[in-house]
Structure formats: C-alpha cells, structure tokens
C-alpha cells in the first residue's frame, strides 16, 4: 500500500530530478548552517564549528543517496548513470568499442538472419484464426523413411467421408495457371482446393464469398467459379468494386469471379502465394490433356489439411485416424496387388501439427538450417569468448581504479552492476547493428536456398519471435562477455591492488588459469568451426568434380508449355522440328535438341522393360523422351550405334537408346544393338545405340539405368518438351531473342521458362552449397575473431609485464630471449587449444557425416590444414606482442614502477 501511495510522486520525480536535487542541496546547506551557528555559540570558531556540524550530520553524500532512493526508482537512476559511464568508457577507447561492436554484429547478425529463415519455415504459424487446431494429414508405412505428404483423389474423397475427431478435411494442390490477357497467355500462381478448404482456413473473404462443397462438383450449375487474391484483384481488375461476376479466362475456359480474399490470406503453404483459387472439380479442364482426377489411385498429387474438433488433442486425432486407415485404403485402392502391398507394410494415416501450414521445403531444409544455425551459435560463442578475454584484460588494467572505489565505500555489488551495464551496452549496440544487417543476410540466404525456383517465397521479416530471440541474445551475450571479467575484477586483495596498480602483478599471477583457459577455448572452438567448414567445402568440391556423364557448361534449357495450343500429334512434332530449325539460325547456337525430363529437375519417370528372350525378367529403368542430336548436344558419349533422327517416326519402327548400365541389365554379356526391348504394354523397341551413363536424379546418387525414346514417336497428344541449347556466347542475349521467336511461332503458349544447366545443377545441391559457403564464411570469421581476440588479450597481458621485462633486460636478457619467452608462453596456450579442439572436432564431425559426399569425417588433409591455419593465426597473434615487448627500453620500463 505504501508503494501504491507513493508511486505517483516517484514517477513525477523522474522528470523533476534537477529541481529536486537543487531543493535537497538547499535544505542540506540550511541544516549545516544552522548546526554551524549553534556550534559557534558554544565557543568554537567558524572552521571548527562547520567541521563539527559535518561530523555530527554523518555525511552529505550518504544523505543525498538515501533521499534519492526514497523519492524515485533508484535502480533506473543507477542504470542510466551506468549507461552514461559506459558510453564515456567506450568513447575513451574507440578502437576497442568498434572492434567489440563489429565482432558482435557479425555473430549476432548472422544468427538472427538464420533464425529468421528457421522462423519462416519452421515456427511462424499461418495467418489464420486458431491455427494451432490445424493438422496436416500424412501416410506412413513400415518401409517409408519419411511420411508421405501427397495423396490420390480417391484417398482424399474416402477420408472426406469418414474423419472422426476431425472437421473440415480439405485438399489442395498448388500449381501454375495459364491466364488469358490482352497480350496473350501468362502464368499465374494458383491453387486448386476442395470445397472444405476455406472453411478449414476460417478466413472470411474481403468481399463476395469463398468456394464451398457445392462448387466442388463436376458440372456444377453456372460454370466454374474462381476466388481471387487481393493482389490479383488490384492489378488485374484495377481494384474495381464490381468485380463479382466478372470473367477470367484460365486454360482457355472462362471462370466466374465469386469472391476476393484479403491480402493476409496466403493459402495453406507458407512458401506460396496463390493468386487464383479454383475448385478441385475443375482440374480436368485446367490440366487438359492430362486428367489426374480420372487417373484415380495412380495419380498422387494432393496435400491434405484438416482442423481438429474442439477439445480433441493431436494424440486423439491420430488414434481416430488409425481406426479408419484400413477402411480408407480399401475404398481408395482398387488394384489388388497394390492394396496387398500397402496392407502388408502397415499403411497408416497420421496427423501432425499444421499450425505452420504444409510445405515440402520444411523437410528439405530443416536439417541444413539447423547445421548452419549451430555454426552461427559457434561463431557467436567465439565472439563472446573473445570479448570476455578483452574485457578481462581491460578490467585488469583498471584494477587500481576499481580497488580505490571499493576502498572509499562503493559496494562490490554496485561495481558489478556498473561493469555488467557496460557489457550489456556493448551487447545492445552489437545487437542493433546485427538487426540492421540481418534482413540483408536473410534475403541473401533465402535467394541462395531457392535458387532459380519460381514463385516460392520465404517471409524472413522480423516478427515478435525474432525480436524476442534478438532480445534474449542481447541479455545472454551481455552476461557471457561481462560476468566473469566483472567478478574477477572486483575480487582480490585491495591493498595489493592499489599498491601494484595496472603496471605489474605478482609473478604467480601470470599463471592464473582463467585467462589462459579462455584463450585456449577460443582456439579450440575456432578449430572446430574450421574443420567443419573444411569438410563441407571438400564435400562440395567433390560434388562439383564428380562425373555427371554430360557437360553442363554453356547449356541452357527452354521449358515449353504446349498444353493449351491447337496442334497435337504429328503436327506438333513437326512444329518442334521447325522450331529447332529456327533456333539453329540464332546467333551463338552451336547445338540443340529436346528432352522430356531435364537433369536434376526432381522429375523421375520409371518404367519396367524386359526382353523377348526373358519376358519375366522385368527391369525398372528411368525413361526419357529426347530429340535428335540430344546426346551430341549434351556431350553424352555414344558408345555404340547412332543418335535419333527426325525421320525416326512411328512408320519407321519403334526405336530406343539404352545407357550402358541399362544395356548391362537387359543384355548381360551381349551386344544389344539391333535387339528388341519390350515396354509400354509389350511394344517392341529396337535398340539403336548404347550411350554413357548420366546422373539425372541426384549428384550424390550413382547414375541410374536409363532408356531414351525419340520424341518423334511419342504417344502423347500434346507433349511439352524442353529445348536444350548449347551456346558459344553469353546466355542473356539469346534469352531475349528466343522469347520473341517463341511468341511469333506459338502465340498461344506462355513465354518459355529460361534456365541455365549450371543454375539447375546449383539448385539441385542448394542446401549443400549453402552449408559449405556459409561454413567457409563462418570459419573465416572465426579465424579473424580468434586473431583479434588473441592479439588484444596478449597485447594487454604483455603490456602489464612492462616492469618485469625491463628488469630482465636490465639484468642482461637479450631481445631475442624476451621474444622467445613471451612467444613460448603464449604458444603453449595455442597448442593445448588446438589439441582440445581437434579431439572435440573429431567427435562432433560425426553429425556432419550425412551431409558429406566422398569425404571422410577424418580427412587428413582437412584436419592438417585446419590445425596449421590455427597455429599460424595464433603464432602471428602471439609474435607481434612479443616483438613489441622486446623493443621496451629498460630505463623506461623501470620508470613505470
């Protein structure tokens, strides 16, 4: 009650401090003057009377402090005083201040940036009401290493009917739509969603309505509806208020606008931003000539999300799903062999938290981001050790000042508070600089992760989680760098500290363990980071050097989408031949061809092949459709036989080219040229060539057996191929030329997607490339921080031995002996740190084993190089203070005593 009663006056005193201090001084003066006058009446002279008055009062300073504590919030005043004092201390040592702040800014900025990426992928919930009730439906079998995230339409419809403990079970499929504009067709990011999707998301439209189960029925009355995003409405319809009922032509079919979703709504995948939402029932016309709905159980394409019923836990939802898994499986799968296989492997539907939505990138980048985050924490810890050593050395240089303040009445707690306030000030300034740096770093990292992937977003903006993380780091960093130096600086014998000051200390104190332990720990931690970086860099180098089976340099790809244009069959193949002829005449084109599946695209087509001699020996091989001169364009060696030609049509007999490993599988110890392979409902294909093995799926995996079929014999009505072009010159001029050429020859298709094969290769190993590049960067930072920390600490320590070194030189020690003495003592710290770091790195490097390719965790070259680099850095940091110490003149050194 007393605090509540005095709270208003305490708050008011914060804004009237100078006035209240003046009034207090006036009152104290009056009190002393009255006591002095009273003493003078007792016969004392004025000087004696004032001294007696001051003595009887008990101390003006203590009275002022006691009054200030009662009138306001003393802790805030002390903190403000400590901050001002800390700023003056940093201003007096600008070199140290800049080094400390920049060192922390690098470590904190990188750590906050990585946390922002992790926040975007792993932590940030979807911006929908009660997102914690959302669950993502997955499938699991005893043979799966990871749960399946995609389902067939029959599987979704079967679960949609029976979902105990769940409500609003919905499916969605993120894709690209061809939207007709005034200048032709353009691709827009969109999603096909089931009727319960928007009800599960519980987000009201900006105006109009969202899609309902009635819209998700084939042939629904009134045509197909579409819901727009706010951004699409503003750009496409110029924010027209009467947009409801308007038409949008998608895949050459008019859709009716029924609603607009607010800008905050981003769908169920946090890495996508759909602009158009169509009902699932529209999939056959949007994907024509393909029809994943009609493909039934053979098309695995849908993601499922649902909302838990009220008061139902995730464990209860999983228990309920397990009870209906068998029924759902039996209704959705009609192939008896597939049904038996899934039942034998204990097929089970499961649910995991869907509060963050559903994205494939989460499983792809979770482990790499955790590894990089660990590296960031290592660099930050190294920076903290560095600054703790420097602050310890600075505190040692201030021992006389601190001891004097203790001697005249300051409490140890008050000095600890002031020293920790200085550390927190450094940490705060470093954090502010890091926060300014973090968005730039996080955007760069996101671009590195995403590579050339289109229409993928990572929201790395700072939200309350990132802000709370940064604030926690500030507090933790301040304590790490300041607590030990503050405790050490305020301990010890006051008399000895005042007598010795900052110039010398007893000989025994040179061997105190803590400063040297901190330096050794810095070296050990830096060595661990350098070894980890070396292993990842060596792995990345070997990835790039591994044989791909083709030459990706100077090769570009043009992805053509021919689904919505009018040509089909032989007429479309003839267009491809004309397009190839037109491309061949463009400047810089050396060779060109086509393929169905580009290398490292993430698409794999597998078919079972067998020979007429052994019809029961099926061999699963990857298949691809390629054009004439494909192997010449890709620099894939033809080991035997000939390449495809435009004349290899259906009337000339079915042809196939096998890779060397596929030829060995199908025709062991035989020459396959001229023999037949049976594929695609036992059609016979004549083998006309054997080519070298190539890596199409993964750089890390061995080259799979491959069968190549000619595009001139394709059975698809409207196949969409990728033009593969090898250039003599730069790719940029060719890209602008080919866009104009495509628009002229095929005005009804979207502009082709242009990629370089080197870029596709980089994207396929984006996580490994990110980890390697960042680890090398962090290792360089670790070496720099270690060098700065060792040099600063050793320079302080050596400077404090000026008197001792002067005495040694006055007694006859040579300069070289002084250099050897100082260097030898510091070298032992570095050697012991390297030994400890090497042991720790060998143990910790096992965690990197799954990320390495062709590299052992005990690679001798990496280990040796890392140790030599640390020894060189530590030696340089030790040698400079040693040489400086040897230049001390004995007479000048003795004067310091």
N, C-alpha and C positions, 0 to 999 in steps of 0.2 A: 504493500500500500504506500509506503514511503517513497518507493521508486516511482510509482504512478503519479503521486502527488508532485514530485519534484521534476518529472520528465519534461513538462513544457519549459521550465526555466533552464534545464540542462540543454535542451535543444536550442533555446534562444541564445544561450551563452556561446554557442559555436559561431554565431555571426556577430558577437559583440566582444570578441576576445581582447582586442586592443583597448577598448573603452574600460572593460572590467579590470584589465591589468593596470591601467593608469589609476583607476579608483583604488585598487588594492595598494599600490605603491604610495598613494597619498595617505591612506589610512595607516599604513605601517610607519611612514615618516612622522605622522602626528603622534602615534603611540611612542615612538622612540624619543621624540622631542619632549613629550610630557614626562617620560621616565628620566630623561637627562635633567630637566628643570628640577624635578623632585630630588635627584641626587645632589644637585648644586646647592639646594637649601640645607643639605646635611654637611656642607663644608668642603665638598670636592670641587676641584677646578673643572673647567668645561671638558677638557680632554678625558680626565678620569671619569667624570660623570657619564659621558657618552659610552666609554668602554664598558662601564658597569651596567649601563642600560642594555647594551647589545648582548652582554653576557647573560643577564637575567632573562632576556627575551628568548634566548635559545637558538638563534639562527634565522636570519631573514629568508634565506633560500628555502629552507625546510618549510617555513610558514607559507611561502608562496606556493610551493608544490602541494602542500596539504590543502590549501584553499582551492587550487585548480582541480584537484581530484574530486572535491565535493561539489564543485559548481557545474561540471560538464561531464564529458566522456573522456577520461584521461587516456584510455588506450588509443583512441582516434588521434588525439593530440600527439601522443608519443609516436604513433605510426607516421603521421605527417612529418614530425620532426626527423624521424629516422630516414624517411624517403628523401627529404631535403638534404640531409647529411650525406646520404648515399649518392645523390646526384653530384654533390660537390666533390666527393671522393672520385667518382668516375671522370668528372671534368678535370681533376688534377692529373689523371693518368689516362689520357685519350687513347693511347696505343693499346693499353690493356682493355679498355672499355670496348673499342672497336673489335679487337680480337675475340673477346668473350661474346659479344652480341652476335657477330657474324658466325662464330662457331656454333652457337646455339640455334641461330636462324636456319643454318643449313640442316642440322639434325632435326629440329622441330618442324621446319617447313616440309621436308621430305616425309616425315612421319605423319603429319596432318594430311598431306596430299594422299598418301597411301590409304589412310583411314577413310578419307572422303570417297575413294574408289570402293573400298570394302563396304562403306555405308550405303553407297548407291546400289551395290549388287546384293549384299547380304543382310543389311539391317533396316534400311528405310522402308516403312510399310507403304502399301498402295494408298493413294489419297482417296479412300472410300470410307463411308461410315462403318464402324465396328470391324475393321479389317482383321482383328485378331480372331474372328469367328470363321474366316475363310480357310479352306483346306484345298490342297492340290491332290488329286487322285492319281495314284501310280499303280503299276503292276510289278509283281515280284515273283520270280521262280527260283528254284534251288540252283539253277545254272547261271543266273544273272549276277554279275559283279555289282552292277548298279541297277536301281529300279527303272523300269520303263516309264516313259512320260508321254508316249503317244498311243492312241487307240484307234481302232476302226470305228466307222459309223455304227455298225450293228452292236458293238460293245457299248458304245455310249447310249444308244437307244434302249438297250437291255437294262443298264444301270439306271437310266432315267425313270424307268417304270418302278423300280424297287430300290429304295435308298433309305433304310431305317437309320435314324439318328442324324440324317442329313436333310437339308431342304435346298431347293433351287439348284439342283445339279445341272451344270451348264458345260457346253463345249465351245471351243473357239479355235480358229486357225488364222494366224497372221500371214498375209501374203501381199502381192502387188496386183493392183487392178489397172487395166488399160481404160483410161477415161478419155472420151472424145472431147476435144477442144476446138476452137475456131481454126487453129493452125495444124490440126492432126491429133494423133493419139499420144497421150502422155501417161507415164506410170505414176501411180499414187499408192502410198502405203495404206493398206486397209485390213479388215478382219471380217471373216465370216463367223457368225455367232449363232448359237441356238436360242430358242425362244425364252429360256430362263436366264440368259446371260445378264441382261441389265437388271433383272430383279435380284439376282445374286449380288451384283455390284452395289445395289441400293443407292444409286446416284440419280437424282432427278434431272431430266433434260432442261436445257436453258429455256427452250420453248418447244411446243409440239409434244410428241410422245416418243418413247423408245420402242424397240421391237418386242413383240410378245409371242407366246406359243402359237397364236393364230397365224402370225406371219411366217412361221417356220413350217409351213405345209406346202408340198408341191402343188402348183396350180392354184394358189390362193386367189380369191376374187380381187379384182382391182390391180393386178400385176404385182411386181416385186417392189417392196419398199426399201428405202435406204435412210440411214441416220448419219448425219454429218458431224464432224468435229467443228468446234467454234472457229478454229483457224481456217479450215476449208471453206466454211460459210463466208467468212470475211474476205478471203482472197478470191474465191471463185464466183461468189454472188454479190460481192461488194457490200456485205452486211445488209442485204435487202431484207426488210421486215416481213415481206410477203413471200418468203422462200418456200413455205409449206405448200406442197402440191406441185412444185417445180420438177422438171425432169433432169436427170443426169444420165448420160449415155455411158454405160460401163460394159465393156466387151461387146460393143455394138448392140446392146439391149437397153432400152430406156427404163430407168428406175425412178420411182416417185419419192420425193423428199417428204418424210413424215416427222422429222424432229432434228434438233441440234443439241449436241451435248456440250456442257461447259468446258472451258479451257483446262480446268483442273483434272478432268477425267482423261486418263491415258490408257485405258483398257486394262487387261489382266497381265500383260508382260511389261515390266518397267523399262525394258530396253527398246520398246517400240512406241510409236506414236501414230496409231491408225487415224486416218482422216475420213474414212468411209467405213460404215458397218452394214454388212448385208446379212440376210438370214441364211442359215446353212442350206436351206432348200434351194437356194439359187446357185449352188456350187456346180451342177452340171452345165448350166449355160455360161457361167463365168469361166470355167476351166475348159470348155469345149475346145478341141475334140476329146479331151480327157474327161473322165467321169469317175471321181474317187468314191462318190456315193454309191454308184452302181457296182463298183468293184468290191463292195461289201467287205468281208473279212480280210481280203487280200491287200487293202489299202490302209496303212497305218499312218494317220495324218492329224488326228485331233488331240488337243490338250483338254483336260477336264478339270474343272474347278467347282467347288460347292461351298455351301455355308452350313456350319454346324447348327443344329437346333439349339434353342436356348437351354442352358443348364446341362448340355452334353459336352463332355470333355473329349480331347483328342483320342485318348485311350478307348473311351466308349465308342467313338466313331469307328476306330479301327476294328474293334470287336464286332460291331454290327456289319462292317464290310466283309469281314471274314466269313460271316454266316451266309452271305448272298453270293460270294465269289463263284461257287460251283454253278449255281443257277444262271448267273450272268454269262459264264463261259459256255455253258451248254446251249443257251439261246443264241449267242453271238457267233459261235464257230460251228459250221456245218460240215467241214471237211473231217471225216472220221480219223484220219491219220494225224492231222494237226491237233484235234481235240484230245486224242490219247496221249500225244507227246506233251501237251500242256498239263494234262491231269497227272501224268507221271512225274512232272517236275514241280508239282505242288503249286500251281498257279494261284495267286492271291492278290486281291485288290487291297491297297493300303492308302492311308491318308497321312500327309504331313502338313505342317503349318503352311498356310498360303497367305499369311499376312503381308509378305513381301512380293506376292504375285508368283508367276511361273515364267522362268526363262532358262534356256539351255546354257547361257553364259555363266550362270551361277555355279553349276557343276564343273564347267570347263576351266574357270579361272579361280575357283576358291583356293585350291592348294598353292598355285603360283603366287597369289596375292598374300597368302599367309607367310610364305617363304620371304617375299620381299619386305613384308611388314616386320618380320623378325630381323632382317638385315638393317632396316631403319632403326629399330629399337637398339640394335648393337651399336650403330653409329652414334645414336643419341647418348647411350650409356658411356661410350668412349669420350664423347664431348663433355659429359658431366664429370668423368674422372679427370679429364684434362683440366677443367676449370677448378675442380676441387683441389688439385695439386697446386695450381697457380694461386688460388685464394689462400691455401695453407702457407705458401711461400710469402705472399703479401702480408698475411696476418703475423708471420714470424718477424717480418721487418717492422711491424707496428707494436711489437711486444712492450717496448718501453712506454709508449703512449697508453696502451690498454692497462698495463700494470699501474701506471700513475693514476688513471681514472678509478681503478679499483681501490687504490690506497687512499684516495680522498673521499671515498664514501659511496661510489657507484656500486650497485649490486651486480653479481655475476649474471643474474637473470636479465637485467637491463642491458648489459653489454651483449649477451647472447641475442636478445631481441633486435638490437641495432645491427649486429653482424648478419643475422638471418634476413633482416629487412634489405640489406644491401644485396644479398644473394637473390632474394625474391625480385628485387628491382631489375637485376641483370636478366633473370629468367623471364620476367614480364616483357622487357624490351626485346629479348630474343624471340619470344612467342609472337609479339606483334609483327616483328619483321618476318617471322616464319609464316604467319597467317597471310600476309601480303604476298608472299612467294608461293604459298600452297596452291591457289587456283591455277597459276601458270603451270606448275608442275603436274597437277592432277589432270589438266586438259591435255598436256603432252603425253602423259601416261595413257590416258583414255584413247588418244589417237594411235598410240603405239599398239595398244591391245586390239583395237577394232580394225586397224589396217585399212584396207580398201572396202570393208563391208559397208554396204549402203543401208541407209535408213535404220541405223542402230544408234541408240542414244544412251549415254550414261550421265545422269544428273549428279555432278560432283560438287554442286553448290553447298556452302556451309549451312547446315541446319542446327537445331539445338543439340543434336547428338555430337556433331563435330565441334560445336562451340564448347560443350561440356567436356569433351575429350581434351580440347586445347587448354581449357582452364585447369583440368586435373594435371595435365602435363606440366603446366607452369608451376603449380604448387609442388609437385613431386620433384621437378628439376631444381627448384629453389632449395628444397630440403637436401637433395643429393649433393649439390655443389657447395652448400653452405654450412650444413650441420656439423660435420666433422672438423673443418677448419675453425669454426666458432668455438666448439668445445675445447679444441686443443689450444687455441689462442688465449682462452681465459683460465687455463689451468696452470699449475706450476708455482714455484716459489717467487712471491712478489719482490722480495729484497734482491734475489739473484737476478731477476729480470730487469729491474730498474738499474742495477749496477752494470749488467752486461749490455743491455740495450740491444740494438739491432746489428751491432758490428761483429760480435763474437759470442760464442756459446761454449760451455764446457766441452772438452774433447769428446766425452762419452756421448753427447747428444748428436754427434754426426751419425751415429749408428742406430738412431731410433728407427724402429721398424716401419711405422706407418707411412711416412713419405715415400720410402723406397718400395713398400708393398703396393702403393697406389701407382707408382711408375711402372712396376713390373706387371701389374694388372692391365694397365693401358697397352703395353707391348703385347701381352697375351691375347687380349681381346682384338687388337688390330690384326694380329697374325691369323686369328680365326676367320675374320672377315676377308682377309686377303686370300687365304686358302680356299674359302668358299667361292669367292669371285673367280679365282683361277680355275677351279674345277668346272664351274658353269661356263666360263669363257672357252675352255678347252673343249667342252662338250659341244658348244655352239659351232666352234671352228670345224670340228669333225662332222657335224651335221651338214655344214655347207660343202665340205670336201667329199662327202660320201657320194658314191656313184648313183646318179639318178637314172641313167640309161638314155637320157636325152640332154640336149643343150638348151637351157632356159634363156640364155643371154640373147638380147635383141629380138625376142619373140613377143608379140602382142596377140591378144585374143579379142574378138568382137562377138558378144553374145547376141544372137538374133532371136526375136520372138515372133514366130510366123503363125501363131495360132488363130489370129483374127483376120488374116488377109484371105483373099479369094482362091488362090492357087492351091492345088493339092496333088499328091501322087507324082507321076512322071513330069507333069507341067511344073511342079515346084522344084523338082530336081533339076530340070532344065534351067530354071531361074538361078539356082545355085551355080550352075556351070557358067551362065552369063555373068553373074556377079563376080565369080572368080576371074573371068577374063577381064572385067573392068578393073578389079583390084590390081591385077598383074601389071597394068599400064600406069599405075600411080607411082610418083617419084619415090625412090627408096625401097620399093618392094623387091626382095630377092627371091623368096619362095613363099607359097601359100597353099593352104588346104583347109579341111573342115574336120571337126570331131563332134561327137555327141556329149562325151564326158571329158571335160578338161582335167588335167592332172591336179590333184590336191584341192578339188572343188568340194569335197565332202560327199560327193555322189558316187555310189558304187552300184553297178548292175552286175548281178551274178546269175549265171545260167549253168545248167547241167549239160555237159557234152559227153558223147561216147562214140565209139567207132562201130562200123558194121560188123567187124570181126568179134567184138565183145560188147554186145548190146546191154549187158547187165552191169558193166563197169562204168558207172556214171562218175564224171569228174567235174566238180564245181570250179568254174573259172570266171574271172572278171571278163565282161564283154564291153565292147565299144563299137560305135559306128564311125568310120573315118572316110575322108575323101581321098581322091587321087593325090599322089605326091606327099601324103601325110608323113611318111617315115623319112623322106628326104627333107621336108620342112623342119621336122623336129630333131633331125640328126640322130634318128634311131637306126642303127646298122641293120641292113638286110643281109642276113647270114646265108640265105639260100632262096632262090626264086625271084619273083618280081613284085613290084608295087601294084596297087589298084590303078585302073584307068576309067575314064568316063564311059568307055564302051562296055564296061562290065555291068551290063544291065541284066534284068531277070531273064531275058531271052537267051543270053549267052551262058547260062548256067550259074548256079549259086557258088560264090567264092568266099574263102575265109583265109586270113593270115593268122598264124599262131606265134606266140612268143616262144622263146627257147624252152622255158620251164613248162609251158602248156604242151609243147611238142613232146617233151620227155614223158609227161604224164600219160598222154594219149597214145603215143607211138614209141614206147621204150626200145632203144637199140634199133630203130628203124629210120629210114628216110621218109618223112611224111609228105613230101612234095608229090602231088598227083593223087594222093589217097583222100578218102572221104571222111568227114566228120558229121555226125547226126546231131541236130539241135533244133529247137523250136518245133515241137511236135514231130520229131524224127525226120525233118527235112535234111537232105544230104547236101553238104557243102564241100567243094573241092579245095584242098589246101594248096595255095599257090605260092606261099612264101613262109619262111621262118625268120623272125626278127629278134633283136636283142631284148632282154628283159628290161622293163621300166618300172619305176615306182610311181604309182598313181594315187594310192590311198594315204600313205604316211611316209615321211622321210625315215623315221625310226624303224619302221617295219620292213622286212625283206620284200623284194619285188614279187607280186603275185603272178600266177599264171594268167595269161591274157589271150583272148580271142578277138580279132578285129574283123568286122563285117563292113562291106562297102556301103556308103550312103546311097549309091545308085541302085541298090537292091532293097532299100528299106521298105518295110510293110506298113509303116505309119502313113496316115493320110497327109498330115501337116507337120512333118518333123521340124523341130527348131534346132539348128546346129550352131556351132561356134566357129567363126572364121579364125584360122591360125596363120599368122603372117610373120615371116622373118624379114627384118628390115636391115638396111645398110646404114641408115642415118637415125636421127632422133625420132622419138615416137610422137611428140606433141604436134608437129605439122601434119603428120599422117592422120592423127585423130580428127582434126578439123576437116580434112579432105574427105575422109571416109564417111563422116556424118552427112555431108552434103550429097555424096554419091548414094548412100542408102536412102535418103529422103527422096531422091529423084527416081530410083529404081523400085522402091517399095514404100510409097507414101502412106500406106495404111498401117504400118507397123511402128512401134515406138523406136526412138533412137537407140542404136545398139550400145550395149554396155562395154566400155573400153577398159581393158586391164593389160598390164604387162605380166609376162610369165614370172619375172623376178619378183614382182609385187605379190603375185599369188603364192609363190614359194615362201616369201617372208611371212605372209598371213598364216600359212599353214603351220608355222612354228612361232607364232606371235608370242605365246606365253614363254617359251624357252628363250626367245630373243630378248623379251622384256627382262626376264630374270637375269640373263647374262649381262646385258648392257647396264642395268641398274646396279648389279652386284659389282661390276668393274668400277662404276662411278662411286659407289659407296666405299669400295676398297681404296680408291684414290683419296676420297675424303678422309678415310681412317688413317692413311699414311700421313696426310697433311696435318690432321689434328694431332696425331701422335708426335710428329716432328715439332709442331708448335708447343705442345704440352711439355715434352721432354726438354726442349731448349729453354722455355720460360722457367720451368721449375729448376733445372740445373743451373741456369744463369743466376737466379735468386740465391740458390744454395751456395754457389761458388762465391758470389759477391759477399755473402755473410762470413766467408772464411778469409777475407782480405787480411786481417791481422795475423792469423795463423800462417798464411802463405808468405807474408812479409817476413815473419820471424824465421821461417825455414830458409828463405833466400838470404836473409842477413847472416844466418849460420853457415852458409856455403852451398845450399842446394842450387843446382843448375836449372835453367829454364826448362830444358827437356825433361828433367826429372819431375818438375812440377806438372808439366803437361801429362806425363805418364801416370803420375799419382792421381790426378783428378780424373783422367780418362779411364784408368783401370777400375776405380771405384764405381764409376757410372756404367762401365761395360758389363760388370757383373749383374747389375740390375737388368740390363737388356738381355743378356744371355739366359738368365733364370726366367725372365718373362717369355722368351721365345720357347724355352723348353716346356714350360707350363702350357703355353698356347698351342704348341704342336700336339701335345697329348690330348688337350681338350678338343682341338680341331679334328683329330682322328676319330674321336668318339662321336662328335656332333655331325661329322660329314656323312654318317650313315643315313641321316634324314634326307640328304640330297640324292641318294642312290637312284630313286625312281625318276629323277629329273635328268640324269646323265645319259649320254649316248656315247658309247665307245670309250668311256673314261672311267678309270677306277677311282674310288674314293681315296686311294693311297698312291695316286700317280706321283712317281718320284720327281718328275720334272716340275710339277706344280708345287709340291712340298718344298723342294730345294729352292726354287725361285722365290717363293714367299718368304722363307727364312732369310735368304740372302738380302731381299728387299728390306725386311725389317731391321736386320743387323746394320745395313748401310744407312738407313734413316736414323737409327739410334746412335750409330757411331758419329754421324755428322752432327747430330744434336748435342752429343757429349763433347766432341772435339772443339767446337767453337768456344764454349765457356772455358775449356781447359787452356786453350791458346791465349784467351783474354786474361786468364788468371796469371799465366806465365809472364805477361807484359807488365805486371804490377811492380812498381819501384819499391824496394824495401823501406826506404825512409818515409815515403808517402803512406805505405801500409801501416807502419808503426805509429804514425801521427794519428791514425784513426782510433788508436787505443787510448 
